[in-house]
Amino acid sequence: MEHQDVTSKERGAEVDVPLLPAPVQHPSGGGSLACCNSKDTGHDAVDSSSTVAMSVGFYMVSAITMVLANKSVLNAVPDLPLVFLLGQLIMAVVMLRGASVARFITLPALTAASCREVMSVSVLNVVTLALNTYCLRAVDASLFQVARGLVIPFTVALTAANLHGGAPTRISPAVLVCCLLICLGFTTGMLFDAASPSYTGASLARDMTLGALASAACAVHAVAIKRVQARVARTLDLAYLSNAVSAVLLVPVIACTGELGALAGASAETVWRPLAHGILVTGVLGFLINVAGLLQIKVTSPLSHMVSSAARGVLQTGAAALVLREVVGPARMAGIALISAGSMGYVWAKSREAAAGRGAGVSTAGAKGGKTKA
């Protein structure tokens, strides 16, 4: 359900952008489609304040609606999470193909060779989406942001372990402090919320494990996407191919879980209808949220994007309380606040590091130019 987050360097900082489809959003703002790189501008608004306001508002409304819609469907058909996920993957592929037929975009042909190129990332895609789906089914929508709050720390850990195949990266003290703050938010939000009347989960250990595994899978998937992007021409092509292959890979997984049998004997009124409506609504919303995410990143800075994502988390919590009647306790709010603060601090720290790196590069180039001139 939640589609994977692709980490892209946007104006000197790492930001999360969506990959289709995006039923559940990354705590810091991503979903799962194509990433969009823009040139360094040094300021927030590229066009105008009204454009920024509209793009941010569109993104926040789409993202909040998406999470609530997914949680509502999972509440209605809790025994069919993977069937629901399969429907969303098919919807994503159909909508992308429709956009291609209408000549809005161009897509590659689905060939054996192209599918082999994305096989590894598609396997990870299925694992990650399944974990995120089970995680959202297990916890409240207002707690999901906390449960899946460890994506940034896991990403930093993978970078420190040099598993991305690039040059060794030194982790700055500021980034480490932000990661510790996020981990504190995860622990506070999960442990203390479990002791309050607002907690509705069946098992704290299970919910924390699902959240940690889902976060780790998102980080590993982002690394895999970076490697595959070197072989696939465009990120949009990668989104289309990986979702198509993921849909095929998910079918035998569903068969092994017994969901097909449960679907065959299900009531049209209580299962088939809400499932079909949910797939249709979330499929369209997933497409819109990817457009919204790309548009927001295009017209705002990484820090502004993260601030709006933090605000979205707060609004999402309020919406879950109003629409889904969830009880939001102080521990849950504290966890969301700590994770949001750590996430914003992380982007700020990465922005400062990138700016310092560019400054050092300019100084070095100037020094070399001076020597040559002399």
Secondary structure, 3 states (H helix, E strand, C coil): CECCCEEEEECCEEEEECCCCCCECCCCCCCCCCCCCCCCCCCCCCCCHHHHHHHHHHHHHHHHHHHHHHHHHHHHCCCCHHHHHHHHHHHHHHHHHHHHHCCCCCCCCCCHHHHHHCHHHHHHHHHHHHHHHHHHHHCCHHHHHHHCCCHHHHHHHHHHCCCCCCCCCCCCHHHHHHHHHHHHHHHHHHHHHHCCCCCCCCCHHHHHHHHHHHHHHHHHHHHHHHHHHCCCCCHHHHHHHHHHHHHHHHHHHHHHHCHHHHHHCCCHHHHHHHHHHHHHHHHHHHHHHHHHHHHHHHHCCHHHHHHHHHHHHHHHHHHHHHHCCCCCCHHHHHHHHHHHHHHHHHHHHHHHHHHHHHHHHHHHHHHHHHHHHC
